[in-house]
């Protein structure tokens, strides 16, 4: 941190000479001094003498500052927040005794590190003044999910190959091989520097940042890390068991499924879950309810806990932290929560399994800018299944009624009904490897076709399959065989995904500046597109939506003849990138390539501080949500 002190001292010394005081407070000089980390390089021999062989000096940018073996890299959050730098702390894993560098390990480290900096924030907090006046260390709140994220991860980091001299001079020995990269825990935070308080800013950066980090290292709870890793191993073991033994979900006995109102945290006093005896299994030493593949109905009276169970299963696509109450509720990772979505854009989707005919349209190539409830739900299901969903989660309350059911009387009365209800296709989906869990409270149409029926009564689950079958009679399809022909091509369920879409751009029409935003109301705005992602119910965090936006922006670069960095440079000069002339892009292929790159290289593949409206904390979403966002674009038909 010696060089960082030099830069900050220069800012303090020159604030009344070369810079207006307000400019200093807003961080304008910091842009060059701290973010660029410009050093004077002096090359030396192993004995420390200056190498006189020719011109052996130069300039290097080193925005990473080291102290006691820990690195601190400064980056612009964005150009309008130079007084709020993004700092990535690099801690060698050997200092923490970490051997298993997993997602859960990084998550646990972030959760342990945060309270140390919250203690400093409490000292600065003044309710009469904003954080901009007080100063604040801002670490990401991971919530209850354990996800791959750029707020905490493991990566190889270059350790310094130099020693520091006076001022911003560094000495590099060109005759000695540079040290190897070191595997580090990388924790990202933003630091709100206090307005017009340079002394406090220096204290935060030079003293509190390194000292608090070193205190975290000294007091690191290794037992807490071990507990997080044990839980992760159990969760992964359950997932493997489900895949290999014909189950789509598991809920451990004793789980607290209910959530606090308006929160993702467990509700106080919730009834612990207990599995029906006939469905109790044990996986990796954990007893609970195994939900088998096929068609499962959960029913019960109002406020009995039906939707609570479905929501817990939906949350089970991701791992959860210890103490969440649902940490051992595990579901098929490809599960998709699907609902009606009035008004969504649909392009070239085969909804013929659910819609027999359309006025002036072809259900095998259905396109609209404003789908109805039934057509949107049919399109949502077809897209989900074709993108690999192995489990559909459906709540009757959030579905289109005429899509979900139509009883015998209505079928007899309405002879020319184009909609084939989901009751008539759910078994065919199961035969094609797509299970369904439905919450039903108002119709008995599904009782006769379900493999299992569970009754919720005051948050207690019981097996009601035998009684439900008896009441439903012997009907297999609710008496619909005459009106619902079997699918001619079973593969239509799996081969329906659009492989290509029209190329899109992050540059609005007629402008020279990219546009990328995530609105508070649930929209991703990119270029001319305004994508509604409110009905992608399995997006678990706002940071996942941020990631989707940055990924879409990366994919949009496939529509230019230049790469992303060149696009940024042109935009800063007021120029528009040249279009490639491509009409379509192979969206599935490009998405797979992008996920592979991020998995190998990290979030830096898509991360940029160019957009002033974007939050740069990112959680990894699933492939399904990325493609589903693309398919909701109104100008991406392919």
C-alpha positions in Angstrom: 0.0 0.0 0.0 3.1 2.2 -0.1 2.4 3.5 -3.6 -1.3 4.1 -2.8 -0.2 6.3 0.1 2.0 8.2 -2.3 -0.9 8.8 -4.7 -3.3 9.9 -1.9 -0.7 12.3 -0.4 -0.2 13.9 -3.8 -3.9 14.5 -4.1 -3.9 16.1 -0.7 -0.9 18.2 -1.4 -2.1 19.5 -4.7 -5.8 20.0 -4.0 -5.3 23.8 -3.7 -2.7 24.1 -6.5 -3.8 22.1 -9.5 -7.3 20.9 -8.7 -10.4 22.5 -7.4 -11.3 21.1 -4.0 -14.6 19.7 -5.2 -12.9 17.8 -8.1 -10.7 16.2 -5.5 -13.7 15.2 -3.4 -15.4 13.8 -6.4 -12.4 11.7 -7.2 -11.3 13.1 -10.5 -7.6 13.1 -9.7 -8.1 9.7 -8.2 -9.0 8.4 -11.6 -5.4 8.7 -12.8 -3.5 8.2 -9.6 -5.3 5.2 -8.1 -7.1 3.5 -10.9 -4.3 3.6 -13.4 -1.5 3.0 -10.8 1.1 4.4 -13.1 4.6 3.5 -12.0 8.1 4.4 -13.0 9.9 1.1 -13.6 13.6 0.8 -12.9 15.3 -2.4 -14.0 17.9 -3.8 -11.7 20.4 -6.6 -11.4 20.1 -9.4 -8.8 22.5 -7.5 -6.6 20.2 -4.4 -6.6 22.3 -2.3 -8.9 20.5 -0.4 -11.7 20.9 -2.2 -15.0 22.8 0.2 -17.3 22.4 -1.9 -20.4 20.6 0.5 -22.7 17.3 2.3 -21.7 16.3 0.2 -18.7 13.4 2.4 -17.4 9.8 2.6 -18.4 6.2 3.1 -17.4 3.9 0.4 -16.1 0.3 0.4 -14.8 -0.1 -1.4 -11.5 -3.5 -0.8 -10.0 -3.0 -3.6 -7.5 -1.5 -2.6 -4.2 0.1 -5.2 -1.9 0.5 -5.2 1.9 1.6 -8.2 4.0 1.0 -10.6 1.1 -2.6 -9.4 0.3 -3.4 -7.5 -2.8 -6.0 -4.7 -3.4 -7.0 -4.0 -7.0 -8.8 -0.7 -7.7 -11.3 -0.4 -10.6 -13.7 2.3 -11.7 -17.2 1.3 -10.7 -18.3 3.6 -13.6 -17.3 7.0 -14.9 -19.8 8.9 -12.8 -18.7 7.2 -9.5 -15.0 7.8 -9.4 -15.4 8.6 -5.7 -16.8 5.1 -5.2 -14.1 2.7 -6.4 -14.6 -1.1 -6.8 -11.9 -2.9 -4.9 -11.1 -6.6 -5.2 -9.2 -8.0 -2.3 -6.9 -11.0 -3.1 -6.1 -13.2 -0.2 -3.9 -16.3 -0.9 -5.8 -19.4 0.1 -2.9 -20.6 2.1 -3.5 -17.8 4.6 -7.0 -19.1 5.3 -6.2 -22.8 5.2 -8.6 -23.4 2.3 -8.1 -26.6 0.3 -11.5 -27.0 -1.4 -12.0 -24.0 -3.5 -15.7 -24.5 -4.2 -18.7 -22.1 -4.7 -19.8 -22.8 -1.1 -16.3 -22.0 0.2 -16.2 -18.6 -1.5 -19.8 -17.9 -0.3 -18.9 -18.8 3.3 -15.8 -16.5 3.2 -17.9 -13.6 1.9 -20.4 -14.1 4.7 -17.7 -14.2 7.3 -15.8 -11.2 6.0 -18.9 -8.9 5.8 -19.4 -8.4 9.6 -15.9 -7.1 10.0 -16.5 -4.2 7.6 -20.1 -3.7 8.9 -18.5 -2.8 12.2 -16.6 0.1 10.6 -19.8 1.2 8.8 -21.6 1.3 12.2 -18.9 3.7 13.5 -19.4 6.1 10.5 -23.2 5.8 10.3 -25.1 9.1 10.9 -28.8 8.9 10.1 -28.9 12.7 9.4 -26.3 12.3 6.6 -26.2 10.1 3.5 -23.4 7.5 2.9 -21.9 9.9 0.4 -21.0 12.2 3.4 -20.1 9.5 5.9 -18.2 7.0 3.8 -19.1 3.3 3.6 -17.6 -0.2 2.8 -20.2 -1.9 0.6 -20.0 -5.7 0.4 -22.6 -7.7 -1.5 -25.4 -9.3 0.5 -25.7 -12.9 -0.8 -29.1 -13.6 0.7 -30.1 -17.2 1.3 -28.8 -18.7 -2.0 -25.3 -20.1 -2.5 -24.4 -19.1 -6.1 -21.3 -18.5 -8.2 -20.8 -14.8 -8.0 -18.2 -12.1 -8.7 -18.5 -10.8 -5.1 -16.4 -13.8 -3.9 -14.6 -16.3 -6.0 -11.2 -18.1 -6.4 -8.7 -17.2 -9.1 -5.0 -17.3 -9.9 -3.5 -13.9 -9.2 -0.2 -12.4 -10.3 1.9 -11.6 -7.3 4.3 -8.6 -7.7 7.6 -9.2 -9.4 9.0 -5.9 -8.1 10.0 -4.1 -5.0 8.8 -0.6 -4.2 11.1 2.4 -4.1 10.5 6.0 -3.3 7.3 7.6 -4.5 5.8 5.5 -7.4 9.1 3.9 -8.4 9.3 0.1 -8.6 12.4 -2.0 -9.1 12.1 -5.0 -11.4 14.9 -7.6 -11.8 14.8 -8.8 -15.4 17.3 -11.5 -14.6 15.0 -13.4 -12.2 11.9 -15.3 -13.4 8.7 -13.7 -12.2 7.1 -15.5 -9.3 4.3 -18.0 -10.2 0.6 -16.9 -9.9 -1.0 -17.7 -6.5 -4.5 -19.1 -6.0 -6.4 -16.4 -4.0 -9.8 -15.8 -2.5 -11.0 -12.7 -4.3 -13.6 -10.6 -2.5 -15.1 -7.6 -4.3 -16.5 -4.6 -2.6 -17.3 -0.9 -3.4 -16.0 1.8 -1.1 -18.0 5.0 -0.9 -15.4 7.7 -0.2 -16.7 10.5 2.0 -17.4 13.8 0.3 -14.9 16.6 1.1 -13.2 14.4 3.8 -9.9 13.4 2.3 -8.4 12.5 5.6 -11.2 10.0 6.3 -10.8 8.7 2.8 -7.1 8.1 3.4 -8.0 6.4 6.7 -10.5 4.1 5.0 -8.1 3.1 2.2 -4.8 3.0 3.9 -5.7 1.8 7.3 -9.1 0.3 7.7 -9.2 -1.6 4.4 -5.9 -3.6 5.0 -6.2 -3.8 8.8 -9.8 -5.2 8.7 -8.9 -7.6 6.0 -5.9 -8.9 8.0 -8.1 -9.2 11.0 -10.6 -11.3 9.0 -7.7 -13.6 8.0 -6.5 -13.9 11.6 -10.0 -14.7 13.0 -11.2 -16.8 10.1 -13.6 -19.4 11.3 -12.3 -22.6 9.8 -15.0 -24.7 11.5 -17.6 -22.6 9.8 -15.9 -23.3 6.5 -15.9 -27.0 7.2 -19.6 -26.9 8.0 -20.4 -25.1 4.8 -18.4 -27.6 2.8 -20.1 -30.6 4.5 -23.5 -29.1 3.7 -22.4 -28.6 0.0 -21.3 -32.2 -0.2 -24.6 -33.4 1.2 -26.6 -31.2 -1.2 -24.6 -32.5 -4.2 -25.0 -36.1 -3.0 -28.8 -35.6 -2.9 -28.8 -34.1 -6.4 -26.9 -37.1 -7.8 -29.3 -39.5 -6.1 -32.3 -37.7 -7.6 -30.9 -37.9 -11.1 -29.9 -41.6 -10.8 -33.0 -43.0 -9.0 -36.0 -41.5 -10.7 -36.8 -38.7 -8.3 -37.4 -35.0 -9.2 -37.3 -33.4 -5.7 -36.5 -34.1 -2.0 -37.6 -32.2 1.1 -35.8 -33.1 4.3 -37.8 -33.8 7.5 -37.6 -30.8 9.8 -37.2 -28.2 7.0 -38.7 -24.8 7.7 -40.4 -24.0 4.4 -42.4 -20.9 5.2 -40.8 -17.5 4.6 -41.2 -14.2 6.4 -43.6 -11.8 4.6 -41.7 -9.9 2.0 -38.5 -11.7 2.8 -36.5 -14.8 1.7 -35.7 -15.7 5.3 -37.4 -18.4 7.3 -40.6 -17.5 9.1 -40.5 -17.7 12.8 -42.6 -20.4 14.3 -43.2 -22.2 11.0 -44.3 -25.8 11.2 -41.4 -28.2 10.5 -41.9 -30.3 7.5 -42.6 -34.0 8.0 -42.7 -36.4 5.1 -45.6 -38.9 4.6 -44.4 -42.3 5.9 -44.9 -44.0 2.6 -42.6 -41.5 0.8 -39.9 -41.2 3.4 -36.4 -42.1 2.1 -32.9 -41.5 3.3 -30.1 -39.9 1.2 -26.6 -39.3 2.5 -27.9 -39.7 6.1 -30.8 -37.3 5.6 -34.4 -38.5 5.9 -37.2 -36.8 4.1 -39.7 -37.0 1.4 -38.7 -38.1 -2.1 -41.0 -36.9 -4.9 -40.8 -39.4 -7.8 -40.7 -38.5 -11.5 -44.1 -38.3 -13.1 -47.2 -36.2 -12.4 -47.6 -35.0 -8.8 -50.5 -33.0 -7.5 -50.4 -31.1 -4.2 -53.9 -30.0 -3.0 -55.6 -28.8 0.1 -57.7 -26.0 1.4 -56.9 -22.3 1.3 -53.8 -21.2 3.3 -52.9 -24.9 4.0 -49.4 -24.6 2.7 -49.7 -25.9 -0.9 -47.9 -23.0 -2.5 -45.3 -22.9 0.3 -44.3 -26.5 -0.6 -44.1 -25.6 -4.4 -42.1 -22.5 -3.7 -39.6 -24.6 -1.6 -39.3 -27.1 -4.4 -38.7 -24.2 -6.9 -36.0 -22.7 -4.6 -34.4 -26.1 -4.5 -32.8 -25.7 -8.0 -30.1 -23.7 -6.1 -28.2 -24.6 -2.9 -29.0 -22.6 0.2 -27.0 -21.5 3.2 -27.0 -23.1 6.6 -29.9 -22.0 8.7 -32.1 -21.1 5.8 -34.6 -23.9 6.6 -34.7 -25.1 3.0 -31.0 -26.0 2.7 -32.0 -29.6 2.3 -34.9 -29.0 -0.1 -33.4 -30.1 -3.4 -35.0 -30.2 -6.8 -34.0 -31.1 -10.3 -31.6 -28.3 -11.4 -33.5 -28.0 -14.7 -36.9 -27.3 -13.1 -38.9 -24.4 -14.5 -41.7 -22.5 -12.8 -44.2 -21.8 -15.6 -47.2 -19.5 -15.5 -49.5 -17.6 -17.8 -47.8 -14.4 -19.1 -50.3 -12.1 -20.7 -48.7 -9.8 -23.2 -45.4 -11.5 -23.7 -43.8 -11.6 -27.2 -43.6 -15.0 -28.8 -41.7 -15.8 -32.0 -41.9 -19.0 -34.1 -42.9 -21.4 -31.3 -44.8 -24.7 -32.0 -47.7 -24.6 -29.6 -49.8 -27.1 -31.6 -49.7 -29.6 -28.7 -52.0 -27.2 -26.8 -53.6 -25.1 -29.6 -55.3 -27.0 -32.5 -55.8 -23.9 -34.7 -55.5 -20.2 -34.7 -57.5 -17.5 -36.7 -55.2 -16.4 -39.5 -52.2 -18.2 -38.0 -50.3 -21.5 -37.8 -49.9 -22.9 -34.2 -46.9 -24.8 -35.4 -45.1 -21.5 -36.0 -46.8 -19.2 -33.5 -45.7 -15.6 -33.4 -47.2 -12.6 -31.6 -46.2 -9.4 -29.9 -49.0 -9.8 -27.3 -49.8 -13.4 -26.3 -53.0 -14.3 -24.4 -52.9 -16.2 -21.1 -53.4 -19.6 -22.7 -51.1 -19.1 -25.7 -48.4 -17.6 -23.5 -48.5 -20.5 -21.0 -48.4 -23.0 -23.9 -45.4 -21.2 -25.4 -43.7 -21.0 -22.0 -44.0 -24.8 -21.5 -42.9 -25.6 -25.0 -39.8 -23.4 -24.7 -38.9 -24.7 -21.2 -39.2 -28.3 -22.3 -37.3 -27.8 -25.5 -34.5 -26.1 -23.6 -34.0 -29.1 -21.4 -36.4 -28.7 -18.5 -37.0 -32.0 -16.7 -39.5 -30.7 -14.2 -42.4 -28.2 -14.6 -43.7 -26.4 -11.5 -47.2 -25.1 -12.0 -49.5 -23.3 -9.5 -53.2 -23.2 -10.5 -53.6 -19.7 -9.1 -51.0 -18.3 -11.6 -52.2 -20.2 -14.6 -54.8 -19.5 -17.3 -57.9 -21.5 -16.3 -58.9 -22.4 -19.9 -55.4 -23.7 -20.5 -55.3 -25.8 -17.3 -58.7 -27.5 -17.4 -62.0 -28.1 -19.2 -64.4 -30.5 -17.7 -66.6 -33.0 -19.6 -69.7 -30.7 -19.6 -67.8 -27.8 -21.2 -66.2 -30.1 -23.7 -69.6 -31.4 -24.7 -71.1 -27.9 -24.9 -68.2 -26.2 -26.8 -67.5 -28.4 -29.8 -65.1 -26.0 -31.6 -62.6 -25.3 -28.9 -59.0 -24.8 -30.2 -57.4 -25.1 -26.8 -56.2 -28.6 -25.7 -56.0 -28.3 -21.9 -52.9 -29.2 -20.0 -54.7 -32.2 -18.4 -54.7 -33.8 -21.8 -50.9 -33.5 -22.3 -49.4 -33.8 -18.9 -49.1 -37.6 -19.1 -47.4 -37.4 -22.5 -44.9 -35.0 -21.1 -44.2 -37.5 -18.3 -43.7 -40.2 -20.9 -41.2 -37.9 -22.6 -39.2 -37.5 -19.5 -40.7 -34.2 -18.2 -42.2 -34.5 -14.8 -44.8 -32.0 -13.4 -45.6 -30.9 -9.9 -49.0 -29.0 -9.8 -50.7 -27.1 -7.0 -54.4 -27.6 -7.5 -57.2 -26.3 -5.2 -60.2 -25.9 -7.4 -60.5 -28.7 -9.9 -60.5 -32.5 -9.6 -59.5 -33.0 -13.3 -55.9 -33.8 -12.4 -56.7 -36.3 -9.6 -57.4 -39.2 -12.0 -54.2 -38.6 -14.1 -51.7 -38.0 -11.3 -49.2 -40.6 -10.2 -49.4 -39.2 -6.6 -51.8 -36.8 -4.8 -50.7 -35.1 -1.6 -53.1 -33.3 0.8 -51.9 -30.3 2.8 -53.7 -29.6 6.0 -52.4 -26.8 8.2 -48.9 -27.2 6.7 -48.9 -31.0 7.3 -48.6 -33.1 4.2 -50.4 -36.5 3.8 -50.7 -39.0 1.0 -54.2 -38.8 -0.5 -53.5 -40.7 -3.6 -55.8 -43.7 -3.0 -58.7 -41.5 -1.9 -58.3 -39.1 -4.8 -58.2 -42.0 -7.3 -61.3 -43.4 -5.8 -63.2 -40.1 -6.0 -61.9 -39.4 -9.5 -63.0 -42.8 -10.8 -61.2 -44.9 -13.4 -60.8 -42.1 -15.9 -57.2 -41.8 -17.1 -57.6 -38.6 -19.0 -60.8 -37.3 -17.5 -62.9 -38.7 -20.4 -61.0 -36.7 -23.0 -59.8 -39.4 -25.3 -62.3 -38.5 -28.0 -61.4 -34.8 -28.1 -57.6 -35.0 -27.6 -55.7 -37.0 -30.3 -52.3 -38.2 -29.2 -49.2 -36.3 -30.4 -48.2 -37.3 -33.9 -44.6 -36.6 -33.2 -43.4 -37.1 -29.6 -40.2 -35.3 -30.3 -42.0 -32.0 -30.8 -41.7 -31.5 -27.0 -37.9 -31.6 -27.2 -37.1 -30.2 -30.6 -39.0 -26.9 -30.4 -36.3 -24.5 -29.3 -35.3 -21.8 -31.8 -31.7 -22.3 -32.6 -31.3 -18.9 -34.3 -32.7 -15.4 -33.6 -32.3 -12.1 -35.4 -29.1 -10.4 -34.4 -29.7 -7.6 -32.0 -27.6 -4.6 -30.8 -27.0 -2.7 -27.6 -27.0 0.5 -29.7 -30.5 2.1 -30.0 -31.4 2.9 -33.6 -29.9 6.2 -34.8 -27.6 6.6 -31.8 -23.9 6.2 -31.1 -24.1 5.2 -27.5 -24.9 1.8 -26.1 -27.8 1.5 -23.7 -28.0 -1.1 -21.0 -30.1 -0.9 -17.8 -32.0 -3.1 -15.3 -35.1 -1.3 -14.1 -36.6 -1.7 -10.6 -39.8 -2.9 -12.2 -38.3 -6.1 -13.8 -37.2 -5.1 -17.2 -33.8 -5.4 -19.0 -33.3 -2.5 -21.4 -30.8 -3.1 -24.1 -30.6 -1.0 -27.2 -34.2 -0.7 -28.5 -35.4 -3.7 -26.6 -37.3 -3.6 -23.3 -37.3 -7.2 -22.1 -39.9 -8.2 -19.5 -38.3 -10.8 -17.1 -40.8 -10.6 -14.3 -42.3 -13.9 -15.3 -39.0 -15.7 -15.2 -39.9 -16.9 -11.7 -36.7 -18.8 -11.1 -34.4 -15.8 -11.2 -33.5 -15.8 -7.5 -31.5 -12.5 -7.1 -31.3 -9.0 -8.6 -27.6 -9.8 -9.3 -28.7 -12.6 -11.6 -30.7 -10.1 -13.6 -27.6 -7.9 -13.8 -25.6 -10.8 -15.1 -28.3 -11.6 -17.7 -28.1 -8.0 -18.9 -24.3 -8.1 -19.3 -24.6 -11.5 -21.0 -27.1 -10.1 -23.5 -24.8 -7.2 -24.2 -22.0 -9.6 -24.8 -24.2 -11.6 -27.2 -25.2 -8.4 -29.0 -21.6 -7.9 -29.9 -22.0 -10.8 -32.3 -23.8 -8.3 -34.5 -20.7 -6.2 -35.2 -17.4 -6.7 -36.9 -15.5 -5.6 -33.8 -15.1 -6.9 -30.3 -16.5 -5.4 -27.1 -13.5 -3.3 -26.2 -13.4 -1.8 -29.6 -17.1 -1.1 -29.4 -16.6 0.8 -26.2 -13.7 2.8 -27.7 -15.8 3.8 -30.7 -18.8 4.7 -28.5 -16.6 7.0 -26.4 -15.6 8.8 -29.6 -19.2 9.1 -30.7 -18.9 6.5 -33.5 -21.2 3.6 -34.3 -19.7 0.1 -34.8 -20.0 -1.3 -38.3 -22.7 -3.9 -38.6 -21.6 -7.3 -39.6 -24.5 -7.8 -42.0 -25.5 -11.0 -40.2 -29.3 -11.5 -40.1 -29.2 -14.3 -37.5 -27.1 -15.7 -34.8 -27.0 -19.2 -33.5 -28.2 -18.2 -30.0 -28.0 -21.6 -28.4 -24.4 -22.1 -29.6 -23.4 -18.6 -28.6 -25.0 -19.0 -25.2 -23.2 -22.2 -24.5 -19.9 -20.7 -25.6 -20.5 -17.7 -23.3 -21.2 -19.9 -20.3 -18.1 -22.0 -21.0 -15.9 -18.8 -21.2 -17.3 -17.4 -17.9 -16.8 -20.8 -16.3 -13.1 -20.8 -17.4 -12.2 -17.1 -17.3 -14.6 -15.6 -14.7 -17.1 -12.8 -14.9 -14.5 -10.5 -16.3 -15.6 -11.8 -19.7 -18.8 -9.7 -19.5 -18.0 -7.2 -16.7 -17.5 -3.5 -17.6 -17.9 -0.2 -15.8 -19.0 1.6 -19.0 -22.7 1.7 -18.1 -23.6 4.2 -15.4 -27.1 2.7 -14.8 -25.8 -0.8 -14.1 -24.9 -2.4 -10.7 -21.8 -4.6 -11.2 -22.4 -7.2 -8.6 -23.3 -10.4 -10.5 -24.7 -13.9 -9.6 -24.6 -16.7 -12.2 -28.0 -17.4 -13.7 -29.0 -20.6 -15.6 -28.8 -21.1 -19.3 -32.6 -21.3 -19.4 -33.1 -17.8 -18.1 -30.6 -16.3 -20.6 -32.3 -17.9 -23.6 -35.8 -17.2 -22.2 -34.9 -13.5 -22.0 -33.7 -13.6 -25.6 -37.0 -15.3 -26.7 -38.9 -12.4 -25.1 -37.3 -9.8 -27.3 -39.8 -8.2 -29.7 -37.3 -7.8 -32.4 -35.4 -11.1 -32.2 -37.5 -13.3 -34.4 -35.5 -15.8 -36.4 
